[in-house]
Amino acid sequence: MKRFDMYVIIAVVVITGLLFTTFALQSKDHPEVVISLKGEEYARVPLDGKEHVYEVATELGYNKIIVDHSGVRIEEADCPDHDCIAIGTLNRVGQSVICAPHYLVIEIVGSNQAELDGMAI
């Protein structure tokens, strides 16, 4: 094994350790669902186990969003491909779904999650 190979192996192990630590130590308290429409926040809902139903109807189309004990999902959409429905239920911080034809973004964030920092890739 050459010296360069050892450097590559060490670098991979260190990067893997950093990524694991970053995701393992993510804030798990009080996650929230952020629904954005056309780049602006439409609603912010705590993932508290209660059921919330949002029917978003714009000139671009219709989406029915369900937030409940299992997470958040798009139940109905009138977009042509229905990829946003096929994603299923999101339930962990950092997960997101996008309905591109309707400019709709749904993501789960931690309450202590700040803007992008130096660790973000």
C-alpha positions as CSV (number, residue, x, y, z in Angstrom):
1,M,0.0,0.0,0.0
2,K,1.4,3.4,-1.0
3,R,1.6,6.4,1.3
4,F,-1.1,8.3,-0.8
5,D,-3.5,5.4,-0.3
6,M,-3.2,5.7,3.4
7,Y,-4.0,9.4,3.2
8,V,-7.1,8.7,1.2
9,I,-8.3,6.0,3.6
10,I,-7.7,8.3,6.6
11,A,-9.6,11.1,4.9
12,V,-12.5,8.9,4.1
13,V,-12.7,7.6,7.7
14,V,-12.5,11.2,9.1
15,I,-15.2,12.5,6.7
16,T,-17.5,9.6,7.4
17,G,-17.0,10.1,11.2
18,L,-17.9,13.8,10.9
19,L,-21.0,13.1,8.8
20,F,-22.2,10.4,11.2
21,T,-21.6,12.7,14.2
22,T,-23.4,15.6,12.5
23,F,-26.5,13.5,11.7
24,A,-26.5,11.6,15.0
25,L,-26.4,14.8,17.1
26,Q,-29.1,16.6,15.1
27,S,-31.7,18.2,17.2
28,K,-34.6,15.9,17.7
29,D,-36.7,18.1,19.9
30,H,-39.7,19.9,18.6
31,P,-39.5,19.2,14.9
32,E,-41.7,21.4,12.7
33,V,-43.1,21.1,9.2
34,V,-42.4,24.1,7.0
35,I,-44.7,24.5,4.0
36,S,-43.4,27.0,1.4
37,L,-45.2,28.2,-1.6
38,K,-43.4,30.1,-4.4
39,G,-40.4,30.6,-2.1
40,E,-42.3,32.1,0.8
41,E,-43.4,30.4,4.0
42,Y,-47.0,29.4,3.8
43,A,-47.4,27.5,7.1
44,R,-45.2,26.2,10.0
45,V,-46.8,23.3,11.9
46,P,-45.3,21.4,14.9
47,L,-45.0,17.6,14.6
48,D,-47.0,17.1,17.8
49,G,-49.2,14.2,16.9
50,K,-52.3,16.2,16.2
51,E,-53.8,16.0,12.7
52,H,-53.6,19.2,10.6
53,V,-55.0,19.3,7.0
54,Y,-53.9,22.0,4.6
55,E,-55.6,22.4,1.2
56,V,-53.4,24.6,-0.9
57,A,-55.2,25.9,-4.0
58,T,-53.4,28.4,-6.3
59,E,-53.6,29.3,-10.0
60,L,-50.9,26.7,-10.4
61,G,-52.9,23.8,-8.9
62,Y,-54.1,22.0,-5.9
63,N,-52.4,20.0,-3.1
64,K,-53.8,18.4,0.0
65,I,-51.2,18.1,2.8
66,I,-51.7,16.0,5.9
67,V,-49.6,16.5,9.1
68,D,-50.3,13.8,11.7
69,H,-48.8,11.4,14.2
70,S,-46.9,9.6,11.5
71,G,-45.4,12.7,9.8
72,V,-46.3,14.7,6.8
73,R,-47.4,13.7,3.4
74,I,-49.1,15.0,0.3
75,E,-52.4,13.2,0.1
76,E,-53.8,14.7,-3.2
77,A,-52.4,16.8,-6.0
78,D,-53.5,17.7,-9.5
79,C,-50.0,17.8,-11.0
80,P,-49.4,15.6,-14.0
81,D,-46.8,13.2,-12.6
82,H,-47.8,12.8,-8.9
83,D,-44.2,12.3,-7.8
84,C,-44.9,14.3,-4.7
85,I,-47.5,11.8,-3.6
86,A,-45.3,8.8,-4.4
87,I,-42.6,10.1,-1.9
88,G,-44.9,9.0,0.9
89,T,-44.7,10.1,4.5
90,L,-41.8,12.2,5.8
91,N,-41.0,11.9,9.5
92,R,-37.4,12.9,10.2
93,V,-35.6,16.3,10.4
94,G,-34.0,17.1,7.1
95,Q,-36.4,15.3,4.9
96,S,-38.3,17.3,2.2
97,V,-40.7,16.8,-0.7
98,I,-41.2,19.2,-3.7
99,C,-44.1,19.5,-6.0
100,A,-42.3,21.4,-8.8
101,P,-45.3,22.2,-11.0
102,H,-47.0,24.0,-8.1
103,Y,-43.8,25.6,-6.6
104,L,-44.6,23.8,-3.3
105,V,-41.8,22.7,-0.9
106,I,-42.5,20.8,2.4
107,E,-39.6,20.2,4.8
108,I,-39.1,19.0,8.3
109,V,-36.8,21.2,10.4
110,G,-35.7,21.1,14.1
111,S,-36.8,24.0,16.2
112,N,-33.2,24.8,17.0
113,Q,-32.0,24.4,13.4
114,A,-30.3,27.5,12.2
115,E,-29.6,28.7,8.7
116,L,-27.0,26.8,6.8
117,D,-23.7,26.7,8.6
118,G,-20.1,25.7,7.8
119,M,-21.0,22.0,8.1
120,A,-23.7,22.1,5.4
121,I,-22.8,20.5,2.1
